[in-house]
């Protein structure tokens, strides 16, 4: 999902890695907000933290789409 395809207030899903355990990742819901540090830009609000929304971030409109990619990356079946 491209940055220009979403609006402030949208809820999206991202795959997040645990910074303390590189092999641990999960799908989490984030809200798209106006970037408080860059007027007119978007950011992701996740776990009460604001993250700059980069154009190459993997952001998904539904949990199911995020889960499909998650399984492709992390499942070892």
C-alpha positions, 0 to 999 in steps of 0.5 A: 500500500503506497503512502499516497493511498491512505488518509489520516484516520485510516487503520492499517496493519504492519509487520513489526519486528521485536528489536530485542529478538530479531526472530520475533515478528508480529502483525499489529494495527496502526493508525495513520496520523498527521506527522507532528514533526513534518507538516503535511506528511503522514506518520504511523501511530503504533503502541502510543509511538509515532513513526515516520511513514516511509514510502517503502514501508510494508503497510497493508489495508487488512489483517488478512493481507498482512498475514499472507505476507507474514506467512510467506516470510516467516513460516517455515512449512 
